Amino acid sequence: MAKPGEENRVSESPFLRIVGVSKSFGGRAILKNLSLEVAQGESVVLVGPSGCGKTTLLRMIAGLETPDAGEIYLDGECVAAGGQNLVPPFVRRIGFVFQDLALWTHLTVEGNLRFVLSSRKVPKTEHAKRIEEMLSLVRMKGFAEKYPGKLSGGEQQRVALARALIGGSRLLLLDEPLSSLDADLRGELRDELIRIQKRLRITTVSVTHDEAEARVLADRIVKLKDGEIESITIVKPEIR
């Protein structure tokens, strides 16, 4: 177990750097002067009780919320500082799997993926190939024409992950993506996440209430309490 502040730094130049970030809602402090570094290719899992700031931190990294104070850097670029988001969410190249998945139900699986490619200005001539490759990666080949409402919970999870990754994301954020699944399916999807993260070597920050799950997914576990880092545990000595 590392003391707070000892293991919030990585030995190499960090891909994600959070410096003194604070956030309040309605006069209530959600995050308090929080600092954390995440290395390229590392998997960090945030744990802690409800309301401790886990999801708020993810949303600030993604640019969906603005820090009241502090700075956020992605790959050396300052994306938030001085109480402002300096780089909009769609430019940050971040994939986000929300707790409720937030799939566009009026679009097919292919439509969900194609929308992301279009918004990232990927040439249309590349869409079909990228969609085929991504559906193969998440083991959803043959589901391109299905609508989300016709998919099982596990299949929807896979589509949400594909949508988060297909635009060439350099950072993956996961907000309790497995919380609604039964134990067997959670185990299966957890193994899939590990496989994909290893294959892509994509930097990942995820949130879970399940500390046992965190130990399987994480290189480091960051425990939050009352908006601050309570402890950081190194799970795997070397970053995958």
Backbone as CSV, one residue per row, in Angstrom:
resi,resn,N_x,N_y,N_z,CA_x,CA_y,CA_z,C_x,C_y,C_z
1,MET,0.850,-1.193,0.000,0.000,0.000,0.000,0.882,1.238,0.000
2,ALA,0.638,2.127,-0.910,1.426,3.355,-0.985,0.734,4.468,-0.222
3,LYS,1.530,5.352,0.339,0.977,6.526,0.993,0.469,7.496,-0.060
4,PRO,-0.591,8.254,0.234,-1.071,9.247,-0.717,0.054,10.200,-1.102
5,GLY,0.221,10.371,-2.417,1.262,11.262,-2.889,2.519,10.547,-3.310
6,GLU,2.751,9.312,-2.794,3.962,8.594,-3.156,3.835,7.899,-4.488
7,GLU,2.659,7.326,-4.757,2.494,6.539,-5.969,1.542,7.201,-6.957
8,ASN,1.288,8.503,-6.771,0.463,9.188,-7.751,1.296,9.707,-8.909
9,ARG,2.595,9.433,-8.845,3.481,9.800,-9.942,4.019,8.532,-10.603
10,VAL,4.264,8.626,-11.901,4.831,7.493,-12.632,6.274,7.819,-12.983
11,SER,7.053,6.779,-13.219,8.485,6.985,-13.420,8.803,7.613,-14.769
12,GLU,7.966,7.401,-15.751,8.198,7.971,-17.066,7.311,9.193,-17.259
13,SER,7.506,9.881,-18.373,6.675,11.047,-18.649,5.216,10.610,-18.732
14,PRO,4.329,11.186,-17.919,2.946,10.700,-17.871,2.162,11.058,-19.117
15,PHE,1.241,10.173,-19.491,0.341,10.495,-20.589,-0.783,11.396,-20.103
16,LEU,-1.306,11.104,-18.915,-2.353,11.914,-18.294,-1.793,12.490,-17.003
17,ARG,-1.923,13.810,-16.853,-1.438,14.460,-15.630,-2.529,15.379,-15.098
18,ILE,-2.912,15.140,-13.874,-3.938,15.928,-13.193,-3.242,16.649,-12.044
19,VAL,-3.347,17.967,-12.023,-2.583,18.768,-11.065,-3.526,19.661,-10.257
20,GLY,-3.680,19.344,-8.979,-4.418,20.200,-8.062,-5.842,20.503,-8.478
21,VAL,-6.543,19.516,-8.989,-7.893,19.733,-9.513,-8.924,19.740,-8.384
22,SER,-9.804,20.730,-8.439,-10.917,20.844,-7.484,-12.207,21.083,-8.249
23,LYS,-13.309,20.585,-7.663,-14.618,20.780,-8.281,-15.693,20.769,-7.204
24,SER,-16.609,21.741,-7.279,-17.736,21.807,-6.352,-19.034,21.910,-7.135
25,PHE,-20.096,21.372,-6.553,-21.448,21.533,-7.099,-22.347,22.030,-5.972
26,GLY,-23.024,23.141,-6.231,-23.949,23.674,-5.231,-23.303,23.951,-3.896
27,GLY,-22.061,24.388,-3.914,-21.359,24.690,-2.684,-20.740,23.490,-1.991
28,ARG,-20.940,22.296,-2.540,-20.360,21.076,-1.952,-19.125,20.672,-2.728
29,ALA,-18.008,20.520,-2.033,-16.752,20.135,-2.670,-16.794,18.660,-3.045
30,ILE,-16.657,18.377,-4.326,-16.657,16.993,-4.818,-15.229,16.473,-4.947
31,LEU,-14.333,17.297,-5.483,-12.912,16.963,-5.571,-12.110,18.097,-4.953
32,LYS,-11.048,17.734,-4.221,-10.296,18.722,-3.457,-8.803,18.625,-3.771
33,ASN,-8.324,19.523,-4.595,-6.885,19.647,-4.855,-6.251,18.293,-5.186
34,LEU,-6.874,17.563,-6.086,-6.442,16.200,-6.422,-5.385,16.218,-7.521
35,SER,-4.322,15.445,-7.310,-3.262,15.306,-8.309,-2.989,13.824,-8.567
36,LEU,-2.796,13.490,-9.837,-2.563,12.095,-10.223,-1.912,12.058,-11.582
37,GLU,-0.989,11.114,-11.780,-0.370,10.895,-13.082,-0.621,9.462,-13.529
38,VAL,-0.841,9.299,-14.836,-1.095,7.979,-15.421,-0.172,7.823,-16.619
39,ALA,0.572,6.730,-16.652,1.534,6.497,-17.727,0.853,5.985,-18.992
40,GLN,1.535,6.147,-20.106,1.064,5.598,-21.372,0.874,4.088,-21.238
41,GLY,-0.310,3.604,-21.606,-0.591,2.179,-21.582,-0.992,1.627,-20.234
42,GLU,-1.026,2.471,-19.224,-1.367,2.016,-17.875,-2.876,1.913,-17.696
43,SER,-3.295,1.009,-16.826,-4.698,0.869,-16.454,-4.843,1.240,-14.982
44,VAL,-5.518,2.358,-14.731,-5.767,2.834,-13.369,-7.252,2.700,-13.086
45,VAL,-7.585,2.134,-11.934,-8.981,1.960,-11.545,-9.261,2.805,-10.307
46,LEU,-10.320,3.611,-10.384,-10.754,4.437,-9.263,-11.822,3.695,-8.478
47,VAL,-11.641,3.611,-7.172,-12.632,2.982,-6.302,-12.970,3.945,-5.170
48,GLY,-14.073,3.653,-4.490,-14.484,4.492,-3.379,-15.992,4.570,-3.301
49,PRO,-16.518,5.087,-2.202,-17.968,5.148,-2.012,-18.646,6.113,-2.970
50,SER,-19.946,5.970,-3.128,-20.712,6.886,-3.969,-20.533,8.314,-3.473
51,GLY,-20.389,9.228,-4.429,-20.253,10.634,-4.085,-18.847,11.081,-3.760
52,CYS,-17.853,10.184,-3.918,-16.480,10.563,-3.570,-15.757,11.272,-4.704
53,GLY,-16.383,11.375,-5.875,-15.786,12.141,-6.967,-15.263,11.338,-8.134
54,LYS,-15.488,10.025,-8.151,-14.926,9.173,-9.209,-15.437,9.565,-10.589
55,THR,-16.756,9.597,-10.743,-17.333,9.920,-12.045,-17.052,11.365,-12.435
56,THR,-17.080,12.269,-11.485,-16.763,13.673,-11.769,-15.357,13.805,-12.326
57,LEU,-14.416,13.050,-11.778,-13.043,13.098,-12.283,-12.979,12.605,-13.722
58,LEU,-13.670,11.502,-14.029,-13.704,11.014,-15.414,-14.264,12.074,-16.350
59,ARG,-15.353,12.708,-15.945,-16.009,13.693,-16.793,-15.132,14.932,-17.013
60,MET,-14.319,15.282,-16.051,-13.404,16.408,-16.245,-12.258,16.037,-17.180
61,ILE,-11.766,14.814,-17.059,-10.732,14.355,-17.995,-11.262,14.399,-19.427
62,ALA,-12.528,13.988,-19.586,-13.142,13.949,-20.919,-13.520,15.330,-21.437
63,GLY,-13.576,16.317,-20.544,-14.002,17.656,-20.959,-15.492,17.877,-20.857
64,LEU,-16.199,16.969,-20.189,-17.646,17.105,-20.027,-18.005,17.942,-18.802
65,GLU,-17.040,18.130,-17.915,-17.148,19.057,-16.799,-15.882,19.907,-16.772
66,THR,-15.973,21.084,-16.181,-14.835,21.995,-16.117,-14.313,22.076,-14.690
67,PRO,-13.015,21.868,-14.462,-12.473,22.014,-13.109,-12.631,23.460,-12.616
68,ASP,-12.927,23.614,-11.337,-12.949,24.953,-10.751,-11.536,25.498,-10.603
69,ALA,-10.601,24.603,-10.354,-9.196,24.978,-10.197,-8.340,23.794,-10.597
70,GLY,-7.074,24.060,-10.887,-6.156,22.995,-11.267,-5.994,22.870,-12.770
71,GLU,-5.192,21.909,-13.168,-4.849,21.712,-14.574,-4.930,20.238,-14.941
72,ILE,-5.267,19.990,-16.198,-5.282,18.626,-16.735,-4.474,18.627,-18.024
73,TYR,-3.543,17.682,-18.139,-2.696,17.550,-19.320,-2.920,16.188,-19.961
74,LEU,-2.998,16.171,-21.282,-3.066,14.938,-22.054,-1.908,14.910,-23.028
75,ASP,-1.044,13.921,-22.872,0.111,13.765,-23.750,0.898,15.077,-23.858
76,GLY,1.070,15.746,-22.728,1.861,16.965,-22.671,1.115,18.248,-22.991
77,GLU,-0.119,18.136,-23.464,-0.911,19.316,-23.815,-1.874,19.664,-22.687
78,CYS,-1.899,20.933,-22.288,-2.821,21.373,-21.254,-4.220,21.506,-21.867
79,VAL,-5.160,20.710,-21.371,-6.512,20.721,-21.935,-7.503,21.439,-21.031
80,ALA,-7.106,21.699,-19.768,-7.973,22.435,-18.847,-7.097,23.163,-17.835
81,ALA,-7.411,24.442,-17.598,-6.663,25.239,-16.625,-7.425,26.531,-16.363
82,GLY,-7.165,27.122,-15.204,-7.754,28.424,-14.903,-9.268,28.428,-14.897
83,GLY,-9.881,27.304,-14.510,-11.335,27.232,-14.491,-11.976,27.157,-15.855
84,GLN,-11.184,26.765,-16.884,-11.706,26.671,-18.252,-11.242,25.379,-18.913
85,ASN,-12.078,24.861,-19.803,-11.656,23.793,-20.702,-11.010,24.438,-21.920
86,LEU,-9.738,24.166,-22.128,-8.987,24.779,-23.223,-9.112,23.989,-24.517
87,VAL,-9.419,22.697,-24.403,-9.579,21.816,-25.563,-10.931,21.140,-25.440
88,PRO,-11.806,21.261,-26.448,-13.143,20.661,-26.342,-13.091,19.143,-26.344
89,PRO,-14.152,18.506,-25.849,-14.152,17.041,-25.718,-13.829,16.301,-27.009
90,PHE,-14.427,16.702,-28.128,-14.268,15.925,-29.355,-12.860,16.001,-29.918
91,VAL,-12.073,17.000,-29.486,-10.696,17.134,-29.965,-9.729,16.318,-29.102
92,ARG,-10.150,15.947,-27.918,-9.256,15.251,-26.982,-8.982,13.800,-27.369
93,ARG,-9.790,13.236,-28.268,-9.630,11.849,-28.709,-9.687,10.886,-27.520
94,ILE,-10.777,11.011,-26.788,-11.019,10.169,-25.633,-12.263,9.326,-25.886
95,GLY,-12.159,8.039,-25.614,-13.322,7.156,-25.679,-13.920,7.007,-24.295
96,PHE,-15.244,7.139,-24.194,-15.913,7.109,-22.890,-17.043,6.081,-22.951
97,VAL,-16.982,5.074,-22.087,-18.090,4.132,-21.930,-18.832,4.523,-20.660
98,PHE,-20.047,5.050,-20.830,-20.827,5.546,-19.708,-21.497,4.381,-18.971
99,GLN,-21.880,4.639,-17.733,-22.522,3.596,-16.934,-23.798,3.095,-17.600
100,ASP,-24.572,4.018,-18.206,-25.812,3.601,-18.884,-25.590,3.331,-20.373
101,LEU,-24.314,3.312,-20.788,-23.855,3.016,-22.149,-24.174,4.129,-23.145
102,ALA,-25.372,4.754,-23.050,-25.736,5.899,-23.887,-25.622,5.595,-25.383
103,LEU,-25.987,4.376,-25.777,-26.024,4.053,-27.200,-27.184,4.789,-27.859
104,TRP,-27.008,5.153,-29.116,-28.083,5.817,-29.864,-29.033,4.742,-30.383
105,THR,-30.188,4.655,-29.748,-31.099,3.548,-30.023,-31.753,3.630,-31.393
106,HIS,-31.770,4.824,-32.004,-32.389,4.962,-33.325,-31.423,4.591,-34.437
107,LEU,-30.176,4.292,-34.077,-29.170,3.898,-35.059,-28.803,2.430,-34.867
108,THR,-28.464,1.765,-35.954,-27.961,0.396,-35.861,-26.577,0.408,-35.220
109,VAL,-26.059,-0.782,-34.974,-24.691,-0.887,-34.467,-23.733,-0.180,-35.423
110,GLU,-23.873,-0.466,-36.706,-23.028,0.193,-37.692,-23.226,1.705,-37.655
111,GLY,-24.473,2.141,-37.514,-24.758,3.566,-37.466,-24.112,4.248,-36.286
112,ASN,-24.113,3.589,-35.129,-23.444,4.138,-33.958,-21.958,4.345,-34.213
113,LEU,-21.341,3.371,-34.865,-19.908,3.458,-35.134,-19.603,4.462,-36.246
114,ARG,-20.451,4.466,-37.264,-20.234,5.378,-38.393,-20.366,6.841,-37.953
115,PHE,-21.272,7.101,-37.004,-21.453,8.468,-36.514,-20.156,8.987,-35.887
116,VAL,-19.495,8.141,-35.108,-18.232,8.545,-34.482,-17.175,8.816,-35.537
117,LEU,-17.076,7.947,-36.530,-16.084,8.140,-37.588,-16.331,9.443,-38.337
118,SER,-17.584,9.751,-38.604,-17.908,11.002,-39.302,-17.549,12.217,-38.450
119,SER,-17.849,12.139,-37.147,-17.556,13.274,-36.270,-16.061,13.479,-36.102
120,ARG,-15.276,12.413,-36.260,-13.816,12.517,-36.172,-13.191,12.831,-37.531
121,LYS,-14.028,13.078,-38.518,-13.584,13.446,-39.873,-12.756,12.338,-40.533
122,VAL,-13.066,11.090,-40.223,-12.416,9.965,-40.882,-13.010,9.837,-42.283
123,PRO,-12.185,9.743,-43.332,-12.714,9.636,-44.692,-13.715,8.495,-44.834
124,LYS,-14.810,8.736,-45.564,-15.851,7.732,-45.711,-15.342,6.451,-46.347
125,THR,-14.297,6.587,-47.154,-13.742,5.400,-47.808,-13.130,4.419,-46.801
126,GLU,-12.855,4.892,-45.585,-12.254,4.034,-44.564,-13.280,3.470,-43.585
127,HIS,-14.521,3.957,-43.656,-15.510,3.586,-42.645,-15.758,2.088,-42.589
128,ALA,-16.040,1.480,-43.722,-16.415,0.065,-43.734,-15.312,-0.812,-43.156
129,LYS,-14.067,-0.529,-43.518,-12.951,-1.326,-43.029,-12.798,-1.168,-41.516
130,ARG,-12.886,0.072,-41.059,-12.714,0.320,-39.614,-13.839,-0.333,-38.808
131,ILE,-15.051,-0.250,-39.313,-16.184,-0.854,-38.609,-16.012,-2.367,-38.538
132,GLU,-15.617,-2.967,-39.637,-15.409,-4.413,-39.653,-14.311,-4.814,-38.675
133,GLU,-13.209,-4.061,-38.650,-12.096,-4.376,-37.752,-12.514,-4.231,-36.283
134,MET,-13.272,-3.171,-35.989,-13.654,-2.931,-34.602,-14.666,-3.970,-34.112
135,LEU,-15.634,-4.326,-34.958,-16.601,-5.350,-34.560,-15.913,-6.694,-34.372
136,SER,-14.883,-6.952,-35.154,-14.106,-8.176,-34.967,-13.358,-8.133,-33.641
137,LEU,-12.803,-6.978,-33.303,-12.048,-6.831,-32.060,-12.916,-7.117,-30.836
138,VAL,-14.158,-6.620,-30.861,-15.041,-6.815,-29.698,-15.934,-8.047,-29.864
139,ARG,-15.648,-8.837,-30.885,-16.357,-10.098,-31.141,-17.856,-9.878,-31.362
140,MET,-18.135,-8.912,-32.260,-19.527,-8.605,-32.608,-19.743,-8.627,-34.118
141,LYS,-18.935,-9.381,-34.834,-19.137,-9.518,-36.272,-20.512,-10.136,-36.531
142,GLY,-21.202,-9.627,-37.529,-22.526,-10.122,-37.847,-23.646,-9.357,-37.164
143,PHE,-23.301,-8.349,-36.359,-24.308,-7.580,-35.627,-24.456,-6.156,-36.160
144,ALA,-23.818,-5.848,-37.276,-23.775,-4.466,-37.769,-25.156,-3.875,-38.010
145,GLU,-26.107,-4.669,-38.471,-27.433,-4.156,-38.816,-28.432,-4.231,-37.667
146,LYS,-27.997,-4.712,-36.529,-28.891,-4.811,-35.373,-29.043,-3.445,-34.692
147,TYR,-30.203,-3.237,-34.072,-30.421,-2.045,-33.262,-30.123,-2.384,-31.797
148,PRO,-29.616,-1.409,-31.019,-29.258,-1.677,-29.618,-30.366,-2.348,-28.810
149,GLY,-31.616,-1.968,-29.066,-32.725,-2.537,-28.318,-32.919,-4.023,-28.543
150,LYS,-32.330,-4.555,-29.602,-32.440,-5.980,-29.913,-31.241,-6.783,-29.409
151,LEU,-30.337,-6.125,-28.703,-29.128,-6.785,-28.218,-29.249,-7.109,-26.732
152,SER,-28.522,-8.115,-26.302,-28.456,-8.435,-24.875,-27.594,-7.384,-24.170
153,GLY,-27.613,-7.424,-22.836,-26.810,-6.479,-22.073,-25.334,-6.585,-22.390
154,GLY,-24.830,-7.805,-22.487,-23.421,-7.996,-22.810,-23.072,-7.514,-24.201
155,GLU,-23.979,-7.750,-25.156,-23.742,-7.285,-26.526,-23.735,-5.763,-26.593
156,GLN,-24.627,-5.136,-25.838,-24.642,-3.676,-25.796,-23.335,-3.136,-25.208
157,GLN,-22.808,-3.821,-24.193,-21.536,-3.405,-23.606,-20.430,-3.438,-24.657
158,ARG,-20.422,-4.473,-25.463,-19.387,-4.611,-26.486,-19.503,-3.516,-27.544
159,VAL,-20.738,-3.179,-27.916,-20.946,-2.111,-28.897,-20.496,-0.773,-28.318
160,ALA,-20.825,-0.527,-27.045,-20.396,0.720,-26.408,-18.877,0.825,-26.376
161,LEU,-18.206,-0.287,-26.133,-16.744,-0.289,-26.132,-16.204,-0.037,-27.538
162,ALA,-16.821,-0.681,-28.534,-16.412,-0.456,-29.918,-16.582,1.009,-30.302
163,ARG,-17.689,1.604,-29.904,-17.926,3.017,-30.229,-16.901,3.917,-29.552
164,ALA,-16.498,3.560,-28.335,-15.514,4.366,-27.620,-14.132,4.304,-28.257
165,LEU,-13.845,3.204,-28.939,-12.496,2.983,-29.470,-12.338,3.320,-30.951
166,ILE,-13.430,3.297,-31.706,-13.305,3.294,-33.164,-12.735,4.585,-33.737
167,GLY,-12.870,5.679,-33.038,-12.378,6.942,-33.573,-10.897,7.175,-33.393
168,GLY,-10.160,6.139,-33.000,-8.724,6.307,-32.777,-8.432,6.916,-31.423
169,SER,-9.217,6.551,-30.420,-9.057,7.122,-29.085,-7.678,6.802,-28.523
170,ARG,-7.101,7.768,-27.832,-5.792,7.578,-27.199,-5.926,7.344,-25.700
171,LEU,-7.140,7.556,-25.174,-7.418,7.338,-23.762,-8.823,6.771,-23.652
172,LEU,-8.986,5.721,-22.831,-10.282,5.080,-22.645,-10.743,5.300,-21.207
173,LEU,-11.967,5.845,-21.060,-12.575,6.064,-19.762,-13.786,5.152,-19.625
174,LEU,-13.885,4.444,-18.499,-14.956,3.475,-18.280,-15.623,3.777,-16.946
175,ASP,-16.905,4.126,-16.972,-17.625,4.455,-15.748,-18.545,3.295,-15.361
176,GLU,-18.028,2.396,-14.553,-18.767,1.216,-14.102,-19.516,0.526,-15.241
177,PRO,-18.832,0.174,-16.312,-19.517,-0.384,-17.475,-20.109,-1.768,-17.251
178,LEU,-19.677,-2.464,-16.207,-20.146,-3.835,-15.975,-21.148,-3.938,-14.835
179,SER,-21.531,-2.817,-14.253,-22.314,-2.847,-13.012,-23.703,-3.457,-13.178
180,SER,-24.268,-3.385,-14.391,-25.637,-3.868,-14.583,-25.711,-5.337,-15.000
181,LEU,-24.564,-5.996,-15.111,-24.526,-7.372,-15.605,-24.479,-8.375,-14.463
182,ASP,-24.938,-9.610,-14.748,-24.844,-10.644,-13.732,-23.392,-11.110,-13.606
183,ALA,-23.123,-11.881,-12.564,-21.743,-12.216,-12.210,-21.001,-12.931,-13.341
184,ASP,-21.652,-13.894,-13.988,-20.983,-14.649,-15.050,-20.629,-13.747,-16.223
185,LEU,-21.589,-12.910,-16.615,-21.351,-12.023,-17.751,-20.324,-10.953,-17.411
186,ARG,-20.327,-10.498,-16.168,-19.328,-9.516,-15.736,-17.931,-10.099,-15.887
187,GLY,-17.779,-11.353,-15.485,-16.473,-11.987,-15.600,-16.020,-12.098,-17.041
188,GLU,-16.949,-12.461,-17.913,-16.632,-12.600,-19.339,-16.221,-11.258,-19.945
189,LEU,-17.001,-10.209,-19.656,-16.704,-8.887,-20.216,-15.455,-8.283,-19.600
190,ARG,-15.212,-8.582,-18.344,-13.987,-8.104,-17.698,-12.764,-8.672,-18.400
191,ASP,-12.818,-9.968,-18.719,-11.704,-10.598,-19.434,-11.533,-9.985,-20.820
192,GLU,-12.665,-9.625,-21.451,-12.598,-8.988,-22.763,-11.916,-7.621,-22.672
193,LEU,-12.249,-6.870,-21.642,-11.614,-5.564,-21.445,-10.109,-5.700,-21.294
194,ILE,-9.687,-6.674,-20.513,-8.260,-6.897,-20.314,-7.587,-7.266,-21.635
195,ARG,-8.233,-8.151,-22.394,-7.665,-8.575,-23.686,-7.496,-7.390,-24.627
196,ILE,-8.533,-6.558,-24.713,-8.496,-5.425,-25.641,-7.492,-4.374,-25.171
197,GLN,-7.446,-4.119,-23.870,-6.499,-3.132,-23.362,-5.062,-3.576,-23.621
198,LYS,-4.804,-4.862,-23.440,-3.456,-5.377,-23.711,-3.122,-5.276,-25.190
199,ARG,-4.080,-5.632,-26.026,-3.819,-5.629,-27.466,-3.571,-4.222,-27.992
200,LEU,-4.372,-3.274,-27.549,-4.246,-1.902,-28.040,-3.234,-1.081,-27.254
201,ARG,-2.897,-1.541,-26.057,-2.030,-0.794,-25.141,-2.548,0.628,-24.954
202,ILE,-3.832,0.738,-24.792,-4.456,2.047,-24.629,-4.503,2.410,-23.145
203,THR,-4.146,3.635,-22.847,-4.215,4.136,-21.476,-5.677,4.125,-21.036
204,THR,-5.928,3.602,-19.831,-7.307,3.392,-19.380,-7.486,3.876,-17.944
205,VAL,-8.557,4.625,-17.730,-8.957,5.001,-16.372,-10.404,4.565,-16.213
206,SER,-10.661,3.732,-15.227,-12.005,3.205,-15.051,-12.465,3.358,-13.605
207,VAL,-13.774,3.249,-13.432,-14.424,3.395,-12.131,-15.171,2.112,-11.810
208,THR,-15.054,1.640,-10.580,-15.857,0.512,-10.130,-16.055,0.610,-8.624
209,HIS,-17.148,0.007,-8.141,-17.361,-0.138,-6.711,-16.784,-1.453,-6.200
210,ASP,-16.423,-2.333,-7.138,-16.005,-3.695,-6.804,-14.478,-3.757,-6.724
211,GLU,-13.932,-3.806,-5.502,-12.480,-3.792,-5.355,-11.833,-5.080,-5.867
212,ALA,-12.557,-6.195,-5.811,-12.021,-7.438,-6.361,-11.875,-7.307,-7.881
213,GLU,-12.868,-6.704,-8.510,-12.803,-6.462,-9.948,-11.662,-5.515,-10.279
214,ALA,-11.492,-4.498,-9.436,-10.425,-3.527,-9.651,-9.057,-4.199,-9.661
215,ARG,-8.866,-5.169,-8.782,-7.560,-5.830,-8.692,-7.240,-6.631,-9.947
216,VAL,-8.259,-7.070,-10.653,-8.045,-7.808,-11.898,-7.744,-6.846,-13.046
217,LEU,-8.428,-5.713,-13.066,-8.323,-4.782,-14.190,-7.123,-3.836,-14.103
218,ALA,-6.653,-3.556,-12.892,-5.770,-2.407,-12.683,-4.286,-2.752,-12.640
219,ASP,-3.480,-1.779,-13.073,-2.071,-1.739,-12.721,-1.919,-1.036,-11.369
220,ARG,-2.745,-0.005,-11.168,-2.801,0.671,-9.867,-4.263,0.947,-9.518
221,ILE,-4.578,0.820,-8.243,-5.909,1.147,-7.744,-5.808,2.432,-6.931
222,VAL,-6.619,3.419,-7.307,-6.655,4.698,-6.604,-7.958,4.768,-5.819
223,LYS,-7.843,4.813,-4.503,-9.027,4.875,-3.649,-9.312,6.315,-3.264
224,LEU,-10.523,6.776,-3.609,-10.945,8.129,-3.269,-11.864,8.113,-2.058
225,LYS,-11.768,9.163,-1.273,-12.663,9.355,-0.143,-12.843,10.847,0.073
226,ASP,-14.099,11.282,0.082,-14.419,12.695,0.295,-13.642,13.614,-0.640
227,GLY,-13.512,13.196,-1.906,-12.902,14.053,-2.917,-11.390,14.097,-2.918
228,GLU,-10.761,13.230,-2.129,-9.303,13.199,-2.063,-8.805,11.772,-2.244
229,ILE,-7.518,11.642,-2.587,-6.918,10.312,-2.706,-6.587,9.807,-1.310
230,GLU,-7.222,8.701,-0.931,-6.964,8.099,0.378,-5.763,7.163,0.324
231,SER,-5.659,6.400,-0.776,-4.538,5.474,-0.911,-4.379,5.085,-2.372
232,ILE,-3.189,4.620,-2.709,-2.916,4.086,-4.046,-2.189,2.756,-3.877
233,THR,-2.724,1.729,-4.504,-2.157,0.390,-4.405,-1.606,-0.040,-5.756
234,ILE,-0.358,-0.458,-5.776,0.235,-1.011,-6.991,-0.162,-2.480,-7.083
235,VAL,-0.884,-2.824,-8.141,-1.338,-4.204,-8.327,-0.324,-4.988,-9.131
236,LYS,0.161,-4.368,-10.204,1.150,-5.007,-11.064,2.389,-4.126,-11.071
237,PRO,3.551,-4.670,-10.697,4.759,-3.851,-10.602,5.140,-3.174,-11.905
238,GLU,4.870,-3.837,-13.026,5.223,-3.269,-14.317,3.965,-2.987,-15.101
239,ILE,3.948,-1.833,-15.778,2.813,-1.471,-16.617,2.776,-2.404,-17.799
240,ARG,1.576,-2.910,-18.114,1.437,-3.884,-19.192,1.919,-3.304,-20.510
